[in-house]
Amino acid sequence: MSVTRFHLVSTLSPAEALAVLTDFGPDRPQHWPSIDAEHFTVHDRGDNWAEVTEGTAAAWERARYDWDATKVTVTTRESKLFGEGGGWVIQLTPEGEGTRVEVELTRNPHNVKQRLLAAALPLVGPASLRKSFAVPLKGR
């Protein structure tokens, strides 16, 4: 198992940050740099959950999002790079006039190639992942 952690501080309130994280409308690919329209599908959704496929040709995953007012949990159902298992936990905590966004990404590699990629994630992932979250969440 590989765990990658990072955080950023957003100028958005926790409620606004949650709204951005859980907006699965057709404009989602325009706001998230790691999602393209060709690899974005909403399979089903409810009041506090959604099942979506999102990403790019190089790296996509199908996942279930579950959320409450302060936390979003994303469970990976299928992934081009890692297969099933793992996911994201995103914690939202008020900080000043904005929100501290703490992210934990867990990957459960199933073969040698996945293990090598997962081993590199904690080393190279935080900076690029933080940047991809900072754009839609107005982070710094």
Sequence and secondary structure as in RCSB ss.txt:
>XXXX:A:sequence
MSVTRFHLVSTLSPAEALAVLTDFGPDRPQHWPSIDAEHFTVHDRGDNWAEVTEGTAAAWERARYDWDATKVTVT
TRESKLFGEGGGWVIQLTPEGEGTRVEVELTRNPHNVKQRLLAAALPLVGPASLRKSFAVPLKGR
>XXXX:A:secstr
 EEEEEEEEESS HHHHHHHHT  STTHHHH TT  GGG EEEEE SSEEEEEEE SSSEEEEEEEE SSEEEEE
EEEETTT SS EEEEEEEEETTEEEEEEEEEE   SHHHHHHHHHHHHHHHHHHHHHHHHHHTB 
